[in-house]
Amino acid sequence: MKKIVLGTLVGAAALMAASFAPCATCHGATAEKAALGKSQIIKGWSADKIEAALHGYKDGSYGGPMKGVMKGQVARLSDADIKDLAQQISKF
């Protein structure tokens, strides 16, 4: 039983750590790039600002040239996922 619980915890931690991985393709490993040369650089943003932007992309109320791309990226994220991702990005 201990192995199963430990394996589950390690797997969950790895999944959380990897949550920025799809974003890194466009935003850079530490959010240091303007995605596809069109977005703002999100490195240095507060968790609240990131969370608000992600929710805005999801509901269509936020975004510029990358609005359509980002809406598709965040569509699958729950509110908890968005909060976790915002916390992770804000620490870069």
N, C-alpha and C positions, 0 to 999 in steps of 0.2 A: 504494500500500500504506500509506503514512504517513497518508493521509486516513482510510482505513478504521480503522486502529488508533486514531487520535486520536478519531474519531467514536464508536468503541466505548467508549473510556475516558470521554469526556464523557457518553455515554448512561448508562454504569454509575454515574458519579458523580451524575448527576441522579436516577437511580432510588434510590440510597442516600439522597440528600438528601430524597427524597419519601417515604421509608418511614414516617415519622410522619404523613403526610397523612391517611390514613384514621382515625387515632387522634384527630387534632385536632378532628374533628367533635364529639366528645363531651368530650374532655379539654382543649380549648382549644389555641391555636397554640403555646403553650409549656408545656403540661401543667399549667396553673395552675387548672383547674376541676375540681370534683367531677363526674365524668361523670353526666349526667342527674340531678344533684343527689344521687346515691346512693353514689358511690365515694369513696375517699380521694383527696386531691390528690397526684399523683405527682411533681410538680415538687420537686426537692431530694432525691429518693431516690437511693441509690447504684446503680450499674450492677448489682451483685450482687443487691440487693434486687429490682430490676425484673426481672432475668433469672429469679430464683427465682419471682416472682409469675407471670410469663408461662408458665413451664414448669408451674407449679401449675394455672393456668387450663387449659392444654392437656391435662394428664392428669386434671383434675377434683379435684385435692387442695387447691385454694385458691379462695377467693372468698366473697363475701357475696351481696348482692342482685343483683349484675351477673354472677354466675358463668356463667349460661347464655349471656348475650350475649357475654362475653369468650371463652368456650370456642370459640364459632363464629368469633370474630375471629382467634384464634391458631392454629386448627386447620391452616391452610395454611402456617404459618411453620415453616421448618426450624430446627434448633438454631443454625445460623450466622445466620439471619435474626433470631432472638430475641436473640442476643448483640449483633448490630449495632444493633438497635432499642434495647436496654437502654443501650448506650453513648451513643447519640444522645440519648435522653431524659434520661440522667444529667447531660448537659451544659447543660440548660436552667437 
